[in-house]
C-alpha cells in the first residue's frame, strides 16, 4: 500500500497544473464491470438450491421448497467472478430517519427495469422484458410468471392496477401527478392485459418511457421509492396487503377512528406508514432483503427475502448475504472514522474524497480496499437558486435578476474549492456533463459564467442597483437600506464537506460585497423546507443530470417533492398547469416546454433538445456549477478485502443507484 500512497501523492502534487489529473495512474480506478444477466432460457439452471438457514425453515414446514418460492421465469445472474457462498452480514452506516436513500439504493432490486454496466442500455429486472410500439404511444411490460412478494402472495398486473386506481388517483395520497406519466402534458393510462402483462398507453408518442422506468424518476424507483420523500409513487404496490387500509375496501369513518385511536389525524397518515418499507416490517417487498428493524432506531436491519426471484447460473437462490446492517452515526465524520477503522464492508455514501490519503494509509490495518469511480456529471457540488422563493420580496427580486446570478457565479474561486475539497481531482466550471456525454453542449459552455472575475462581478452588481454598501463594505437592500443577506441551505447528507464548501463560498463572496450565511439541516427537515419553498439557495450536486431525462431534478424543477429550483413551479409543471405557480421567466418556460416535448422525439433529437436546455441553464445561470466529474459523489468506495464479486469500477450516476449498480445480491465473503 505504501508505494501506491506515494504514487498517489506524486499524482496529486501536479493536480493544479492540468485541468484534471489522470486518475488511471493511481491504480485506484478499475474497469467498468458487472455480472451478466442470462436471458436465454435454454441456459437457465434446472435445479435450485437455497441458503442453509432457509433450508431449515423448509424442513420445519415454515416455508415451501425453494422451487415453489421461485418464479417459473427467474432472473438468472452469472456472477461477476465466481459462484458465491451463503452467509454473512453487510455492515454499513446511516444517518437516521432522513437517510432513506441509503436503504433505497441497497434494495433497488425492486426496480422494474435497470441499466447495464455503463448505465447506457436498459436491462431486465423485476420485469423480464418490455416493448414500445412503433408510434411510441404504448409501452408494455412483461412480468415474470409465478413471481411472489416476500410473504408468498402472487405479484401480478393487479398490483399495478391497484396502485394506479386506488393510490395514484387518490388525492389524499398523491396530490401532484408524476410528469413521466404524461406525454405533452396529456396523462397516460395503465391497463392490465393479463396476469403478467401491463400496458402504459399515451395519447401522444412517449418514446422515453421505458428509459424513465429504468431511471431514478418518480415512476422508476420501484417500491423502494414508494415512500421516499413522501412520494407514494413507484407504479406498483402489494394490493393484497394494503387494501385493508383504504376506505374503498372498508369505511373511512372506521379507519379514521382507528387512526385517531393510534395517535394519527386520519387514515391517510396510517396508510403512508403501513405502505412504508422503512417503518413497517409487515409490508411485503420484492427486494433481495426485507426490513426487520426500522429506520428509526440505532440499527436499521434487513434480512434475506426467502421469495427473492433471482438465482445464479448453478441454481443458487440469491442473495448470498444473510443480512444488511446499517448502524446509526451522528454525522458523516463518524461514518468516515468508522470506515477508516475497517468497521464497514462496503461504504461509498458519505465517504470524504479529501480523506483519500488517510484511507490509503489505513487500508492494510482496516482490511479494506479503496476504489475510485469518477463521475460524468458536471457538478459534484453546485449552488441552486429557488426561483419560487416568496418569503422575502427583495431576495425574490434579485434571484429573478440574471445579472445578479451571473455576478454571484463570477465571484467564486472554483480552483480553490477543487484543491481544498477534491484533492484537485475534479473539473471546475458550469454544471454541464462531461464532453463524452451526447447531451453535453460542448466544452465551450463549461467556462461560461464559471471563472473567477471579482472586478467584473463587482461592476455588474453596481450596475444593477446594488452599489450602496454598509460600513463593513457589504451591499445594502434597496427596500430598507439594511444589509442584503443570502442563505445557503446544506443538508447533512452525502458530502461531508458541503458545509465547509459553503463557508468557503461565503468568504469568497465577501470580495464582491455579498453577505451570506450557511445553515446545516437534517435531511428530512431540509426537504420539508424544499417542499415548502422556504430555501433560498441550496448546495447539492447534479449527479444523474448527464442522463437528463432519467433524472431531471438537477436540471429543471419538475418534482414537487425535491426540486430545489422551486417546488411551486414543479407542481405547476407536473400538474400541467392545474396547480402550483406558473413561472414568469420566459427562458424558464422555454426550458419547461423543451423538456415536455422531448419525450415524443426520437433519441437523436432528444440529445439535441438536452443540449439546448443545458445552454439555457448555463447562460441563464439557473444554478452555479462548482466542481464535478470527480469520485467525490459516492465514487470513493471502501470495500472489505474479503467481499467478492465487487466490480473494480461501477456506474455511480443517479439512475444507476449505486451501490445496487454492482448487484450486491451476488456479493459474498470468501
C-alpha positions in Angstrom: 0.0 0.0 0.0 2.9 2.4 0.8 4.1 2.6 -2.8 0.6 3.3 -4.0 0.2 6.1 -1.5 3.5 7.6 -2.7 2.4 7.3 -6.3 -0.9 9.0 -5.5 0.9 11.8 -3.7 3.0 12.4 -6.7 -0.1 12.4 -8.9 -1.9 14.9 -6.7 1.0 17.2 -6.5 0.5 18.0 -10.2 -3.2 18.3 -10.0 -3.2 22.1 -10.3 -1.1 22.1 -13.4 -3.6 20.3 -15.7 -7.4 20.6 -15.8 -7.8 17.1 -14.3 -5.1 14.6 -13.4 -5.2 11.1 -15.0 -6.7 9.0 -12.2 -5.8 5.8 -14.1 -2.2 6.4 -12.9 -3.3 6.0 -9.3 -4.2 2.3 -9.6 -7.5 3.0 -7.9 -9.7 3.3 -10.9 -10.6 -0.1 -12.4 -12.6 -1.1 -15.5 -16.4 -0.9 -15.6 -17.7 -4.4 -15.0 -20.8 -6.2 -13.7 -22.3 -9.7 -13.5 -24.2 -10.9 -16.6 -28.0 -11.4 -16.8 -28.7 -14.6 -18.7 -31.8 -14.1 -20.8 -31.6 -17.3 -22.9 -33.9 -19.7 -21.0 -32.0 -22.7 -22.6 -29.1 -21.7 -20.4 -31.1 -21.5 -17.2 -30.4 -24.0 -14.4 -32.9 -26.9 -14.0 -32.4 -27.4 -10.3 -32.4 -24.9 -7.4 -30.7 -24.5 -4.1 -31.1 -22.2 -1.1 -29.4 -20.8 1.9 -28.9 -23.3 4.7 -31.0 -21.1 7.1 -33.9 -21.2 4.7 -33.5 -24.9 4.2 -34.0 -25.3 8.0 -37.3 -23.4 7.7 -38.4 -25.7 4.8 -37.5 -28.7 6.9 -39.6 -27.4 9.8 -42.5 -26.8 7.5 -42.4 -23.0 7.9 -41.5 -22.3 4.2 -42.4 -24.0 0.9 -39.5 -25.6 -1.0 -37.3 -23.3 -3.0 -38.8 -24.5 -6.3 -42.2 -23.3 -5.2 -40.9 -19.9 -4.0 -39.1 -19.0 -7.2 -41.0 -17.9 -10.3 -41.1 -20.1 -13.3 -39.1 -17.4 -15.1 -36.5 -16.3 -12.6 -33.8 -13.7 -13.3 -30.6 -15.7 -13.8 -27.3 -13.9 -13.0 -23.9 -15.1 -13.9 -21.8 -13.8 -11.0 -19.0 -11.4 -11.8 -16.1 -13.7 -11.0 -17.3 -16.8 -9.1 -20.3 -18.6 -7.7 -20.6 -17.4 -4.1 -21.2 -18.9 -0.7 -24.1 -18.2 1.6 -23.8 -16.3 4.9 -22.5 -13.1 6.4 -23.8 -9.6 7.2 -23.0 -6.5 5.1 -22.1 -3.8 7.6 -22.9 -0.2 6.6 -23.6 3.2 8.2 -26.5 5.6 8.0 -27.5 9.0 9.4 -31.0 8.4 10.8 -34.6 8.5 9.5 -33.8 11.2 6.9 -31.3 8.9 5.2 -33.9 6.8 3.4 -31.9 6.7 0.2 -29.2 4.7 1.9 -31.5 1.8 2.1 -33.4 2.5 -1.1 -30.3 2.1 -3.1 -29.4 -1.2 -1.4 -32.9 -2.5 -2.2 -33.1 -1.3 -5.8 -33.6 -4.9 -7.0 -37.3 -3.9 -6.9 -36.9 -1.5 -9.9 -39.0 -2.6 -12.9 -36.1 -2.2 -15.3 -32.4 -1.3 -14.8 -29.2 -0.5 -16.6 -26.1 -2.2 -17.9 -22.6 -1.8 -16.6 -22.1 1.7 -18.1 -25.6 2.9 -17.3 -26.4 3.4 -21.0 -28.6 0.4 -22.0 -31.7 -0.9 -20.4 -31.7 -4.5 -19.0 -34.4 -6.6 -17.4 -35.1 -6.6 -13.6 -38.5 -7.1 -12.0 -39.9 -7.2 -15.5 -38.4 -9.8 -17.7 -38.9 -7.6 -20.8 -40.6 -4.6 -22.3 -41.8 -3.4 -25.7 -42.5 0.1 -27.1 -44.9 0.4 -30.1 -43.6 1.8 -33.3 -45.6 5.0 -32.8 -44.3 5.4 -29.2 -47.8 5.5 -27.7 -47.7 2.2 -25.9 -45.1 0.6 -23.7 -45.7 -2.9 -22.5 -44.1 -4.6 -19.5 -43.8 -8.4 -19.3 -43.7 -9.7 -15.8 -42.2 -13.0 -14.6 -44.6 -15.9 -14.4 -45.1 -17.1 -10.9 -43.3 -14.3 -9.2 -44.1 -13.7 -5.5 -44.0 -11.0 -2.8 -41.9 -11.6 0.2 -44.9 -13.1 2.1 -45.5 -15.6 -0.7 -48.5 -13.8 -2.3 -48.5 -13.6 -6.1 -47.1 -10.5 -7.8 -49.2 -9.7 -10.8 -50.5 -7.0 -13.0 -53.2 -6.4 -10.4 -50.6 -4.8 -8.2 -50.1 -2.1 -10.9 -53.8 -1.5 -11.4 -54.3 -1.2 -7.6 -51.5 1.4 -7.4 -52.9 3.3 -10.4 -56.6 3.3 -9.5 -56.5 3.2 -5.7 -53.3 5.1 -4.8 -52.2 7.3 -7.7 -55.7 8.7 -8.4 -56.4 9.2 -4.7 -55.7 12.9 -3.9 -55.5 12.1 -0.2 -52.3 10.1 -1.0 -50.8 11.7 -4.1 -51.5 15.4 -4.6 -49.3 16.0 -7.7 -49.2 13.7 -10.7 -45.9 12.3 -12.0 -44.8 14.2 -15.1 -43.3 10.9 -16.5 -46.9 9.5 -16.7 -47.8 12.2 -19.3 -46.9 12.9 -22.9 -47.1 16.5 -23.9 -49.0 17.2 -20.7 -51.7 14.6 -21.5 -52.0 11.9 -18.8 -51.3 8.3 -19.6 -53.2 5.2 -18.5 -52.2 1.8 -17.0 -54.1 -1.3 -18.1 -53.9 -5.0 -17.3 -53.6 -7.1 -20.4 -53.3 -10.4 -18.4 -51.7 -11.6 -15.1 -48.2 -11.0 -16.3 -48.6 -8.1 -18.8 -49.0 -4.4 -18.0 -49.6 -1.7 -20.7 -48.9 2.0 -20.4 -50.9 4.0 -23.0 -50.5 7.6 -24.0 -52.3 9.9 -26.5 -49.1 11.2 -27.9 -45.8 9.4 -28.5 -43.7 8.7 -25.4 -40.6 7.1 -26.6 -38.7 7.9 -23.4 -41.0 6.0 -21.1 -39.0 2.7 -20.9 -35.9 4.7 -20.0 -37.8 6.6 -17.3 -39.0 3.2 -15.9 -35.3 2.3 -15.6 -34.2 5.7 -14.4 -34.4 7.3 -11.0 -37.6 9.2 -11.8 -40.9 9.4 -9.9 -42.1 6.3 -11.7 -38.8 4.4 -12.0 -37.9 4.0 -8.4 -39.7 0.8 -7.6 -41.2 0.0 -4.2 -38.1 1.3 -2.5 -39.0 4.8 -3.7 -42.7 4.4 -2.9 -42.5 6.3 0.3 -39.2 8.1 -0.1 -39.6 11.9 0.4 -43.4 11.2 0.7 -43.9 10.5 -2.9 -46.2 7.4 -2.7 -45.2 6.6 -6.3 -43.4 3.6 -7.8 -46.1 2.2 -10.2 -47.0 -0.9 -8.2 -47.8 -1.8 -4.6 -48.9 -5.0 -2.7 -52.6 -4.8 -3.2 -53.4 -7.9 -1.1 -51.9 -6.2 2.0 -52.6 -2.5 1.5 -56.3 -2.8 0.6 -57.3 -3.2 4.3 -56.0 0.4 5.0 -58.1 2.1 2.2 -61.6 3.5 2.7 -62.6 1.9 -0.6 -62.3 -1.5 0.9 -63.5 -0.6 4.3 -65.0 2.5 5.8 -63.5 6.0 6.0 -65.2 6.6 9.4 -63.9 3.3 10.8 -60.4 3.8 9.5 -60.3 7.4 10.8 -61.4 6.2 14.2 -58.7 3.6 14.3 -56.2 6.2 13.1 -57.1 8.7 15.9 -57.0 5.9 18.5 -53.4 5.2 17.4 -52.5 8.9 17.6 -52.9 9.9 13.9 -55.1 12.5 12.3 -56.7 10.4 9.6 -56.5 7.1 7.7 -54.1 8.6 5.0 -51.4 9.1 7.6 -51.8 5.5 8.7 -51.7 4.3 5.1 -48.4 6.1 4.5 -46.8 4.3 7.4 -48.3 0.9 6.5 -47.0 1.2 2.9 -43.6 2.4 4.0 -41.0 -0.4 3.9 -38.6 1.7 6.1 -41.1 1.7 9.0 -43.4 -1.3 8.6 -41.7 -4.7 8.6 -45.0 -6.3 7.6 -45.4 -4.6 4.2 -44.4 -7.2 1.5 -41.4 -6.4 -0.7 -39.7 -7.7 -3.9 -36.2 -6.7 -2.9 -33.4 -9.1 -2.1 -33.6 -8.2 1.6 -36.6 -7.2 3.6 -36.6 -4.9 6.6 -36.9 -6.4 10.1 -35.7 -3.4 12.2 -37.0 0.0 11.1 -35.0 3.1 10.2 -36.0 5.0 13.4 -33.6 3.1 15.7 -29.9 2.6 16.3 -29.7 -0.3 13.9 -31.6 -0.5 10.6 -31.6 -4.2 9.7 -32.6 -6.1 6.6 -32.7 -9.9 6.2 -32.8 -12.2 3.2 -36.1 -12.3 1.3 -37.0 -16.0 1.1 -39.0 -15.4 -2.1 -36.4 -13.4 -4.0 -36.8 -14.0 -7.7 -33.2 -14.3 -8.8 -30.7 -17.2 -9.0 -27.1 -17.7 -10.1 -26.2 -19.9 -13.0 -25.9 -23.0 -10.8 -29.4 -22.5 -9.4 -28.5 -21.0 -6.1 -31.2 -18.6 -4.9 -29.9 -15.1 -4.3 -28.8 -13.2 -2.3 -25.8 -14.9 -0.9 -25.5 -12.5 2.1 -27.8 -13.1 5.0 -28.3 -9.6 6.2 -27.6 -5.9 5.7 -27.0 -4.0 8.9 -26.9 -0.2 8.9 -25.6 1.3 12.1 -26.6 4.9 13.1 -23.9 7.6 13.1 -24.5 11.1 14.3 -22.8 12.7 11.3 -20.7 11.9 8.2 -17.5 12.4 10.0 -18.3 9.5 12.3 -19.0 7.3 9.3 -15.6 8.2 7.8 -13.8 7.4 11.0 -15.6 4.0 11.2 -14.8 3.3 7.6 -11.1 4.1 8.2 -11.2 1.7 11.2 -12.5 -1.1 8.9 -15.9 -1.3 10.6 -17.9 -1.3 7.2 -17.9 -3.9 4.5 -18.9 -1.7 1.6 -19.4 2.1 2.1 -19.5 4.8 -0.6 -22.2 7.0 0.9 -20.7 9.9 2.9 -17.1 8.9 2.2 -15.0 12.0 2.0 -12.7 12.1 -1.0 -10.5 14.7 0.8 -9.6 11.9 3.3 -8.3 9.6 0.5 -4.6 9.7 1.7 -5.9 8.7 5.2 -8.0 5.8 3.8 -5.0 4.5 1.8 -2.7 4.8 4.8 -5.0 2.7 6.9 -6.2 0.2 4.3 -4.0 -2.7 5.4 -4.8 -2.2 9.1 -8.5 -1.9 8.3 -8.6 -4.9 5.9 -10.2 -3.0 3.1 -9.6 -1.8 -0.5 -10.3 1.7 -1.9 -11.9 2.2 -5.3 -12.3 5.5 -7.2 -15.2 5.8 -9.7 -15.1 9.2 -11.5 -18.5 10.5 -12.5 -19.6 12.1 -15.7 -21.9 14.7 -14.1 -20.8 18.3 -14.3 -21.1 19.2 -10.7 -20.4 17.2 -7.6 -21.2 20.5 -5.9 -23.3 23.3 -7.2 -25.5 26.1 -5.9 -29.1 26.1 -6.9 -31.4 29.1 -6.8 -35.0 28.7 -5.6 -36.9 30.8 -8.1 -40.2 30.2 -6.3 -39.0 31.8 -3.1 -41.7 34.1 -1.8 -40.8 34.8 1.8 -38.7 37.9 1.1 -39.7 40.1 -2.0 -36.2 41.7 -2.0 -34.5 38.3 -2.3 -37.0 37.1 -4.8 -36.3 40.2 -6.9 -32.6 39.6 -7.1 -32.9 35.9 -7.8 -35.0 36.9 -10.8 -32.3 39.2 -12.0 -30.0 37.5 -14.5 -27.1 39.9 -13.9 -27.2 39.2 -10.2 -27.0 35.5 -10.7 -24.1 35.9 -13.1 -22.2 38.1 -10.8 -22.5 35.6 -8.0 -21.2 32.9 -10.3 -18.2 35.1 -11.3 -17.4 35.7 -7.6 -16.4 32.1 -6.8 -12.9 30.7 -6.9 -13.6 27.2 -8.1 -9.9 26.2 -8.2 -9.6 26.9 -4.5 -12.6 24.7 -3.8 -11.2 21.9 -6.1 -7.9 21.9 -4.3 -9.3 22.1 -0.8 -12.1 19.5 -1.0 -11.5 17.4 -4.2 -7.7 17.0 -4.0 -7.6 18.7 -7.4 -9.2 15.7 -8.9 -12.4 17.4 -10.2 -13.2 19.6 -13.2 -14.2 23.1 -12.5 -16.8 25.0 -14.4 -20.5 25.1 -15.2 -22.8 22.2 -14.4 -22.8 20.7 -17.9 -21.9 16.9 -18.1 -18.7 15.5 -19.4 -17.8 16.1 -23.1 -18.3 12.4 -24.0 -22.0 12.5 -23.0 -24.2 13.0 -26.0 -26.4 15.5 -24.2 -23.4 17.8 -23.4 -23.5 21.1 -25.3 -19.7 21.1 -25.6 -16.6 22.2 -23.8 -17.1 25.9 -24.7 -20.0 26.0 -22.3 -18.0 24.8 -19.4 -16.3 28.1 -18.7 -19.2 30.4 -19.5 -20.0 32.4 -16.3 -17.9 29.9 -14.4 -14.5 31.6 -13.9 -13.4 33.9 -11.2 -13.6 37.6 -12.1 -14.1 39.7 -9.0 -13.8 43.1 -10.8 -16.4 42.2 -13.4 -18.8 40.8 -10.7 -18.3 43.9 -8.6 -19.1 46.2 -11.6 -22.2 44.1 -12.5 -23.7 44.4 -9.0 -23.1 48.1 -9.0 -24.8 48.5 -12.4 -28.0 46.7 -11.4 -28.6 49.0 -8.4 -26.6 47.3 -5.6 -23.9 50.0 -5.4 -24.8 51.2 -1.8 -22.8 49.4 0.9 -22.8 49.4 4.7 -19.9 50.4 6.9 -18.3 47.0 6.5 -18.5 47.0 2.8 -21.5 44.7 2.2 -24.2 45.6 -0.2 -27.5 47.0 1.1 -31.1 46.1 0.3 -32.9 48.5 -1.9 -36.1 48.4 0.1 -34.9 49.4 3.6 -31.2 50.0 3.4 -30.3 47.1 5.6 -27.6 44.6 4.7 -28.6 42.2 1.9 -28.3 38.7 3.4 -28.5 35.5 1.5 -28.7 32.0 3.0 -27.2 28.7 1.7 -29.0 25.6 3.0 -26.9 22.5 3.3 -28.3 19.0 4.2 -26.5 16.7 6.5 -26.1 14.2 3.7 -23.8 12.7 1.1 -20.9 15.1 1.0 -19.2 15.6 4.4 -17.5 18.7 3.1 -20.5 20.6 1.7 -20.8 22.8 4.9 -17.1 23.7 4.5 -17.5 24.3 0.8 -20.4 26.7 1.6 -18.4 28.5 4.1 -15.6 29.0 1.6 -18.0 30.4 -1.0 -19.4 32.8 1.7 -15.8 34.0 2.3 -15.2 34.4 -1.4 -18.4 36.4 -1.9 -17.3 39.0 0.6 -14.8 40.2 -2.0 -17.8 41.4 -4.1 -19.7 42.8 -1.1 -22.2 39.9 -0.8 -23.1 38.7 2.7 -24.4 35.1 3.1 -24.9 32.6 5.9 -24.8 28.8 5.8 -27.3 26.7 7.7 -27.0 22.9 8.1 -30.2 20.9 8.3 -31.0 17.3 9.0 -32.1 15.8 5.7 -35.8 15.4 6.5 -36.1 19.0 7.7 -34.0 20.1 4.7 -36.6 18.5 2.3 -39.5 19.9 4.3 -38.1 23.4 3.6 -37.6 22.5 -0.1 -41.2 21.3 -0.5 -42.5 24.5 1.1 -40.2 26.8 -0.9 -38.5 28.1 2.3 -35.0 27.7 0.9 -33.2 30.5 -0.9 -30.1 28.7 -2.2 -29.0 25.1 -1.6 -25.7 23.4 -2.1 -26.2 20.0 -3.8 -24.9 18.1 -6.7 -26.3 17.4 -10.2 -25.5 13.7 -10.1 -27.6 11.9 -12.7 -28.0 15.0 -14.8 -25.7 13.5 -17.5 -28.9 11.5 -18.4 -31.2 14.4 -18.2 -34.4 12.7 -18.9 -33.8 9.9 -16.5 -33.3 12.1 -13.5 -34.4 15.7 -14.3 -34.4 17.2 -10.8 -30.8 18.6 -11.1 -31.6 20.5 -14.3 -35.2 21.9 -14.1 -37.7 22.0 -11.2 -40.1 19.1 -12.2 -40.5 17.1 -9.0 -42.7 18.9 -6.4 -41.1 16.9 -3.6 -37.4 17.5 -4.3 -37.0 20.3 -6.8 -34.5 22.9 -5.4 -35.4 25.4 -8.2 -38.9 25.9 -6.9 -41.5 23.4 -5.6 -44.4 25.6 -6.7 -43.0 25.7 -10.2 -42.5 21.9 -10.2 -46.1 21.4 -9.1 -47.3 23.6 -11.9 -45.2 21.6 -14.4 -46.2 18.2 -13.0 -49.9 19.1 -13.0 -49.8 20.6 -16.5 -50.8 24.0 -15.0 -53.6 22.7 -12.8 -51.8 23.6 -9.6 -48.7 25.4 -8.3 -47.4 28.7 -9.7 -46.5 29.4 -13.3 -43.0 30.8 -13.8 -42.9 34.4 -15.2 -39.4 34.0 -16.6 -39.8 33.3 -20.4 -36.5 31.4 -20.6 -37.5 29.1 -17.8 -40.8 28.5 -19.5 -38.9 27.7 -22.7 -36.8 25.1 -20.8 -40.0 23.5 -19.5 -41.5 23.4 -22.9 -38.4 21.8 -24.4 -38.4 19.2 -21.7 -42.1 18.4 -22.2 -41.9 18.0 -25.9 -38.7 15.9 -25.8 -40.5 12.7 -24.7 -42.2 12.4 -28.1 -38.9 12.8 -30.0 -36.5 10.1 -31.3 -33.2 9.7 -29.4 -31.1 11.9 -31.6 -33.5 14.8 -31.4 -33.8 14.3 -27.6 -30.0 14.7 -27.3 -30.2 18.0 -29.3 -33.0 19.2 -27.1 -31.0 18.3 -24.0 -28.1 20.4 -25.4 -30.5 23.3 -25.8 -31.7 23.0 -22.2 -28.1 22.9 -21.0 -27.2 26.0 -22.9 -30.2 27.8 -21.3 -29.2 26.6 -17.9 -25.6 27.8 -18.3 -26.4 31.2 -19.9 -29.3 31.9 -17.6 -27.3 30.7 -14.5 -30.2 28.7 -13.1 -27.6 27.1 -11.0 -23.9 27.8 -10.3 -21.6 24.9 -11.1 -18.5 24.5 -8.9 -16.6 21.2 -9.3 -17.6 17.9 -11.0 -16.5 14.7 -12.8 -14.7 13.5 -9.7 -15.1 10.5 -7.4 -16.5 12.7 -4.7 -20.1 11.8 -5.0 -20.4 8.2 -3.9 -17.4 7.4 -6.2 -15.0 6.8 -3.3 -15.6 3.2 -2.2 -14.3 1.4 0.8 -14.7 -2.3 0.4 -13.9 -5.2 2.8 -11.0 -7.2 1.2 -12.9 -10.4 1.8 -16.0 -9.3 -0.1 -16.1 -10.9 -3.5 -17.8 -10.2 -6.9 -17.5 -6.4 -6.3 -16.8 -4.5 -9.5 -13.5 -2.8 -9.9 -15.4 0.2 -11.1 -19.1 0.8 -11.1 -21.6 3.3 -12.6 -22.2 6.0 -9.9 -24.8 8.0 -11.8 -28.1 8.7 -10.0 -30.0 6.4 -12.3 -27.5 3.6 -11.7 -28.5 3.6 -8.0 -25.0 2.8 -6.5 -24.3 0.6 -4.7 -27.0 -1.5 -6.4 -25.2 -0.8 -9.7 -22.7 -3.5 -8.6 -25.6 -6.0 -8.0 -24.9 -6.8 -4.3 -27.2 -9.8 -4.4 -24.3 -11.7 -5.9 -21.6 -10.4 -3.5 -20.3 -12.9 -0.9 -17.5 -13.3 1.7 -14.6 -15.6 0.9 
